[in-house]
Amino acid sequence: MSVNEESSYKILANNLYKFRVLNNLSQKELAEKSNVSAAYISQIENFRPNKSIASVIKIAQALQVPPCILFAWEACPKYLQCLERAVSLSNGD
């Protein structure tokens, strides 16, 4: 795993944990609400890279965007900045 992949994965792990705790949910409760296994939640939070998440990070890197942009709403200011940058790069600016 490259440095960028590793740092993106760590951000995901930390944010998942942070938002789960802020919502007063156990891993089991979050798993039930999101229809995934508690083991999967634990795997992400404990920084045991998952192949599908690692693939999304690699795809984002190839597109030269932060991984979060692939999950962002189009109205997100950061999304719009990345979109403008991509259009600029494709036009050779």
MDTraj code that builds the backbone (N, CA, C; nanometers):
import mdtraj as md
import numpy as np

residues = "MET SER VAL ASN GLU GLU SER SER TYR LYS ILE LEU ALA ASN ASN LEU TYR LYS PHE ARG VAL LEU ASN ASN LEU SER GLN LYS GLU LEU ALA GLU LYS SER ASN VAL SER ALA ALA TYR ILE SER GLN ILE GLU ASN PHE ARG PRO ASN LYS SER ILE ALA SER VAL ILE LYS ILE ALA GLN ALA LEU GLN VAL PRO PRO CYS ILE LEU PHE ALA TRP GLU ALA CYS PRO LYS TYR LEU GLN CYS LEU GLU ARG ALA VAL SER LEU SER ASN GLY ASP".split()
xyz = np.array([
    [0.0856, -0.1171, 0.0000],
    [0.0000, 0.0000, 0.0000],
    [0.0900, 0.1231, 0.0000],
    [0.0617, 0.2150, -0.0931],
    [0.1429, 0.3366, -0.1020],
    [0.1114, 0.4296, 0.0145],
    [0.1936, 0.5311, 0.0311],
    [0.1751, 0.6282, 0.1388],
    [0.0389, 0.6965, 0.1256],
    [0.0021, 0.7379, 0.0034],
    [-0.1267, 0.8035, -0.0170],
    [-0.2436, 0.7105, 0.0141],
    [-0.2332, 0.5847, -0.0284],
    [-0.3382, 0.4874, 0.0018],
    [-0.3495, 0.4688, 0.1525],
    [-0.2356, 0.4544, 0.2164],
    [-0.2334, 0.4323, 0.3610],
    [-0.2942, 0.5508, 0.4355],
    [-0.2580, 0.6727, 0.3970],
    [-0.3117, 0.7882, 0.4672],
    [-0.4616, 0.8026, 0.4415],
    [-0.5070, 0.7737, 0.3200],
    [-0.6506, 0.7789, 0.2907],
    [-0.7261, 0.6751, 0.3728],
    [-0.6682, 0.5572, 0.3837],
    [-0.7332, 0.4512, 0.4601],
    [-0.7396, 0.4882, 0.6085],
    [-0.6323, 0.5484, 0.6589],
    [-0.6312, 0.5899, 0.7995],
    [-0.7361, 0.6975, 0.8254],
    [-0.7518, 0.7890, 0.7306],
    [-0.8549, 0.8917, 0.7444],
    [-0.9924, 0.8268, 0.7503],
    [-1.0171, 0.7329, 0.6610],
    [-1.1452, 0.6610, 0.6610],
    [-1.1668, 0.5906, 0.7944],
    [-1.0660, 0.5213, 0.8427],
    [-1.0767, 0.4480, 0.9691],
    [-1.1075, 0.5431, 1.0843],
    [-1.0344, 0.6532, 1.0905],
    [-1.0546, 0.7496, 1.1989],
    [-1.1922, 0.8150, 1.1919],
    [-1.2343, 0.8513, 1.0709],
    [-1.3639, 0.9165, 1.0566],
    [-1.4796, 0.8216, 1.0850],
    [-1.4678, 0.6985, 1.0411],
    [-1.5724, 0.6004, 1.0710],
    [-1.5878, 0.5865, 1.2226],
    [-1.4762, 0.5700, 1.2902],
    [-1.4794, 0.5589, 1.4359],
    [-1.5402, 0.6838, 1.4997],
    [-1.4931, 0.8010, 1.4561],
    [-1.5388, 0.9280, 1.5131],
    [-1.6904, 0.9439, 1.4985],
    [-1.7423, 0.9222, 1.3774],
    [-1.8853, 0.9407, 1.3550],
    [-1.9690, 0.8328, 1.4233],
    [-1.9141, 0.7125, 1.4343],
    [-1.9859, 0.6058, 1.5059],
    [-2.0001, 0.6419, 1.6526],
    [-1.8920, 0.6879, 1.7128],
    [-1.8930, 0.7256, 1.8545],
    [-1.9832, 0.8474, 1.8772],
    [-1.9752, 0.9463, 1.7884],
    [-2.0602, 1.0645, 1.8020],
    [-2.2095, 1.0292, 1.7943],
    [-2.2398, 0.9219, 1.7232],
    [-2.3778, 0.8763, 1.7121],
    [-2.4145, 0.7754, 1.8213],
    [-2.3230, 0.7593, 1.9170],
    [-2.3452, 0.6658, 2.0293],
    [-2.3835, 0.5264, 1.9831],
    [-2.3121, 0.4762, 1.8822],
    [-2.3395, 0.3432, 1.8298],
    [-2.2217, 0.2501, 1.8558],
    [-2.2518, 0.1291, 1.8923],
    [-2.1479, 0.0269, 1.8988],
    [-2.1215, -0.0205, 1.7560],
    [-2.0150, -0.0946, 1.7368],
    [-1.9892, -0.1498, 1.6041],
    [-2.1051, -0.2402, 1.5614],
    [-2.1565, -0.3156, 1.6551],
    [-2.2683, -0.4060, 1.6250],
    [-2.3927, -0.3269, 1.5831],
    [-2.4220, -0.2196, 1.6546],
    [-2.5396, -0.1377, 1.6218],
    [-2.5249, -0.0728, 1.4844],
    [-2.4054, -0.0213, 1.4561],
    [-2.3818, 0.0389, 1.3258],
    [-2.3930, -0.0664, 1.2161],
    [-2.3402, -0.1833, 1.2424],
    [-2.3478, -0.2920, 1.1449],
    [-2.4934, -0.3272, 1.1139],
    [-2.5744, -0.3344, 1.2171],
    [-2.7164, -0.3660, 1.1969],
    [-2.7858, -0.2561, 1.1175],
    [-2.7565, -0.1299, 1.1495],
    [-2.8195, -0.0167, 1.0799],
    [-2.7758, -0.0072, 0.9336],
    [-2.6541, -0.0480, 0.9059],
    [-2.6005, -0.0347, 0.7705],
    [-2.6020, -0.1653, 0.6918],
    [-2.6509, -0.2710, 0.7539],
    [-2.6631, -0.4012, 0.6889],
    [-2.5289, -0.4577, 0.6406],
    [-2.4276, -0.4400, 0.7253],
    [-2.2973, -0.5022, 0.7031],
    [-2.2604, -0.5736, 0.8331],
    [-2.1560, -0.6516, 0.8307],
    [-2.1178, -0.7232, 0.9519],
    [-2.0389, -0.6337, 1.0474],
    [-2.0492, -0.6639, 1.1752],
    [-1.9707, -0.5918, 1.2754],
    [-1.8217, -0.6164, 1.2513],
    [-1.7890, -0.7340, 1.2009],
    [-1.6489, -0.7652, 1.1703],
    [-1.5951, -0.6711, 1.0623],
    [-1.6794, -0.6355, 0.9665],
    [-1.6396, -0.5437, 0.8597],
    [-1.6138, -0.4045, 0.9163],
    [-1.7025, -0.3579, 1.0037],
    [-1.6831, -0.2281, 1.0699],
    [-1.5511, -0.2304, 1.1466],
    [-1.5297, -0.3355, 1.2210],
    [-1.4071, -0.3497, 1.2991],
    [-1.2839, -0.3510, 1.2091],
    [-1.2938, -0.4212, 1.0975],
    [-1.1816, -0.4310, 1.0041],
    [-1.1422, -0.2920, 0.9546],
    [-1.2387, -0.2101, 0.9210],
    [-1.2087, -0.0755, 0.8723],
    [-1.1495, 0.0097, 0.9839],
    [-1.2163, 0.0097, 1.0999],
    [-1.1710, 0.0944, 1.2113],
    [-1.0328, 0.0563, 1.2621],
    [-0.9980, -0.0695, 1.2520],
    [-0.8694, -0.1162, 1.3028],
    [-0.7616, -0.1220, 1.1950],
    [-0.7881, -0.0497, 1.0850],
    [-0.6899, -0.0329, 0.9791],
    [-0.6376, -0.1656, 0.9257],
    [-0.7313, -0.2530, 0.8963],
    [-0.6971, -0.3754, 0.8235],
    [-0.7555, -0.3569, 0.6833],
    [-0.6712, -0.3100, 0.5916],
    [-0.7197, -0.2712, 0.4593],
    [-0.8058, -0.3763, 0.3911],
    [-0.9144, -0.3305, 0.3350],
    [-1.0090, -0.4123, 0.2627],
    [-0.9827, -0.3912, 0.1147],
    [-0.9878, -0.4979, 0.0382],
    [-0.9538, -0.4897, -0.1036],
    [-1.0441, -0.3923, -0.1796],
    [-1.1736, -0.3927, -0.1525],
    [-1.2627, -0.3052, -0.2287],
    [-1.2388, -0.1583, -0.1950],
    [-1.2142, -0.1286, -0.0676],
    [-1.1867, 0.0099, -0.0294],
    [-1.0511, 0.0528, -0.0847],
    [-0.9537, -0.0343, -0.0774],
    [-0.8215, -0.0029, -0.1322],
    [-0.8318, 0.0233, -0.2822],
    [-0.9185, -0.0490, -0.3509],
    [-0.9370, -0.0281, -0.4953],
    [-0.9969, 0.1088, -0.5242],
    [-1.0939, 0.1518, -0.4428],
    [-1.1535, 0.2842, -0.4615],
    [-1.0469, 0.3917, -0.4429],
    [-0.9611, 0.3739, -0.3434],
    [-0.8532, 0.4703, -0.3190],
    [-0.7590, 0.4759, -0.4396],
    [-0.7243, 0.3608, -0.4961],
    [-0.6362, 0.3571, -0.6135],
    [-0.7021, 0.4241, -0.7339],
    [-0.8328, 0.4004, -0.7509],
    [-0.9056, 0.4627, -0.8615],
    [-0.9045, 0.6143, -0.8449],
    [-0.9288, 0.6616, -0.7250],
    [-0.9279, 0.8064, -0.6984],
    [-0.7903, 0.8648, -0.7291],
    [-0.6862, 0.7948, -0.6898],
    [-0.5509, 0.8439, -0.7172],
    [-0.5263, 0.8517, -0.8673],
    [-0.5732, 0.7528, -0.9418],
    [-0.5557, 0.7540, -1.0867],
    [-0.6303, 0.8712, -1.1498],
    [-0.7425, 0.9084, -1.0896],
    [-0.8210, 1.0223, -1.1377],
    [-0.7706, 1.1553, -1.0823],
    [-0.6719, 1.1473, -0.9931],
    [-0.6116, 1.2641, -0.9288],
    [-0.7132, 1.3447, -0.8478],
    [-0.7953, 1.2727, -0.7725],
    [-0.8927, 1.3356, -0.6822],
    [-0.8844, 1.2666, -0.5467],
    [-0.9225, 1.3361, -0.4394],
    [-0.9278, 1.2694, -0.3091],
    [-1.0382, 1.1626, -0.3126],
    [-1.0183, 1.0504, -0.2462],
    [-1.1189, 0.9437, -0.2478],
    [-1.2586, 0.9913, -0.2058],
    [-1.2657, 1.0860, -0.1145],
    [-1.3959, 1.1334, -0.0676],
    [-1.4798, 1.1930, -0.1794],
    [-1.4157, 1.2448, -0.2828],
    [-1.4878, 1.3069, -0.3936],
    [-1.5738, 1.2042, -0.4665],
    [-1.5299, 1.0798, -0.4701],
    [-1.6082, 0.9772, -0.5379],
    [-1.7389, 0.9474, -0.4638],
    [-1.7493, 0.9926, -0.3396],
    [-1.8696, 0.9723, -0.2598],
    [-1.9438, 1.1035, -0.2333],
    [-1.8922, 1.2145, -0.2840],
    [-1.9468, 1.3465, -0.2510],
    [-2.0703, 1.3792, -0.3341],
    [-2.1534, 1.4630, -0.2762],
    [-2.2676, 1.5181, -0.3491],
    [-2.2151, 1.6211, -0.4472],
    [-2.2822, 1.6354, -0.5598],
    [-2.2380, 1.7308, -0.6611],
    [-2.2408, 1.8750, -0.6111],
    [-2.3217, 1.9041, -0.5108],
    [-2.3298, 2.0405, -0.4570],
    [-2.2167, 2.0725, -0.3597],
    [-2.1363, 1.9759, -0.3244],
    [-2.0249, 1.9962, -0.2318],
    [-1.9217, 2.0887, -0.2971],
    [-1.8798, 2.1967, -0.2279],
    [-1.7808, 2.2891, -0.2861],
    [-1.6513, 2.2186, -0.3275],
    [-1.6075, 2.1247, -0.2483],
    [-1.4840, 2.0523, -0.2805],
    [-1.5026, 1.9695, -0.4083],
    [-1.6211, 1.9101, -0.4239],
    [-1.6522, 1.8338, -0.5445],
    [-1.6411, 1.9244, -0.6660],
    [-1.7007, 2.0422, -0.6558],
    [-1.6989, 2.1361, -0.7679],
    [-1.5568, 2.1807, -0.8011],
    [-1.4737, 2.2000, -0.6984],
    [-1.3340, 2.2377, -0.7211],
    [-1.2602, 2.1264, -0.7956],
    [-1.2814, 2.0031, -0.7534],
    [-1.2151, 1.8892, -0.8179],
    [-1.2649, 1.8716, -0.9613],
    [-1.3936, 1.8919, -0.9816],
    [-1.4508, 1.8803, -1.1154],
    [-1.3913, 1.9865, -1.2082],
    [-1.3820, 2.1096, -1.1591],
    [-1.3231, 2.2169, -1.2397],
    [-1.1772, 2.1867, -1.2724],
    [-1.1053, 2.1323, -1.1754],
    [-0.9636, 2.0971, -1.1969],
    [-0.9522, 1.9883, -1.3031],
    [-1.0393, 1.8868, -1.2960],
    [-1.0369, 1.7783, -1.3930],
    [-1.0682, 1.8278, -1.5334],
    [-1.1659, 1.9165, -1.5440],
    [-1.2008, 1.9730, -1.6738],
    [-1.0830, 2.0542, -1.7278],
    [-1.0194, 2.1310, -1.6401],
    [-0.9047, 2.2116, -1.6787],
    [-0.7902, 2.1222, -1.7287],
    [-0.7639, 2.0113, -1.6586],
    [-0.6582, 1.9198, -1.6982],
    [-0.6896, 1.8523, -1.8313],
    [-0.8165, 1.8173, -1.8513],
    [-0.8535, 1.7508, -1.9769],
    [-0.8465, 1.8450, -2.0961],
    [-0.8587, 1.9744, -2.0692],
    [-0.8482, 2.0744, -2.1759],
    [-0.7049, 2.1193, -2.1981],
    [-0.6128, 2.0668, -2.1176],
    [-0.4721, 2.1006, -2.1317],
    [-0.4329, 2.2324, -2.0733],
    [-0.5153, 2.2848, -1.9842],
    [-0.4859, 2.4158, -1.9213],
    [-0.3749, 2.4055, -1.8198],
])
top = md.Topology()
chain = top.add_chain()
for i, resn in enumerate(residues, 1):
    res = top.add_residue(resn, chain, resSeq=i)
    for name in ("N", "CA", "C"):
        top.add_atom(name, md.element.get_by_symbol(name[0]), res)
traj = md.Trajectory(xyz[None], top)
